[in-house]
Amino acid sequence: MDGSKIEEAVERLLLEPKSVEVDGQRVENQSIGDLIEADRYLASKKALKRRAFPVRVAKMASGGGAL
């Protein structure tokens, strides 16, 4: 999920009621906190899949050059 879809879902949840009951059937929306936690989880998963810039550490030794 990209950031724009999460933002749209949060905006939609803010406009809708938390729970609705009609003819004995009850429906509840996900809480905004749960949605934000899910977004963080997905972002961390995506970050782990992405290859980081490889950094190589090496010891440098000067060659016996004359001045």
PENOR-V511646 format. One record per residue. N is the residue number from 1. RES is the residue in one small letter. OMEGA is omega in radians with two decimals (999 if undefined). Layout:
# PENOR-V511646
[[N:RES:OMEGA] [N:RES:OMEGA]]
This chain:
# PENOR-V511646
[[1:m:3.10] [2:d:-3.06] [3:g:-3.10] [4:s:3.11] [5:k:3.11] [6:i:3.13] [7:e:3.11] [8:e:3.14] [9:a:3.11] [10:v:3.12] [11:e:3.12] [12:r:-3.14] [13:l:3.12] [14:l:-3.12] [15:l:-3.09] [16:e:3.07] [17:p:-3.13] [18:k:3.12] [19:s:-3.12] [20:v:3.08] [21:e:-3.14] [22:v:3.11] [23:d:3.10] [24:g:3.10] [25:q:-3.08] [26:r:3.13] [27:v:3.10] [28:e:3.07] [29:n:3.02] [30:q:3.10] [31:s:-3.13] [32:i:3.11] [33:g:3.10] [34:d:3.13] [35:l:3.12] [36:i:3.10] [37:e:3.10] [38:a:3.11] [39:d:3.10] [40:r:3.13] [41:y:3.14] [42:l:3.12] [43:a:3.13] [44:s:3.08] [45:k:3.14] [46:k:3.14] [47:a:3.13] [48:l:3.12] [49:k:-3.10] [50:r:3.12] [51:r:3.13] [52:a:3.08] [53:f:-3.09] [54:p:3.10] [55:v:-3.13] [56:r:3.12] [57:v:-3.13] [58:a:3.10] [59:k:-3.13] [60:m:3.09] [61:a:3.14] [62:s:3.09] [63:g:-3.02] [64:g:3.13] [65:g:3.13] [66:a:3.12] [67:l:999]]
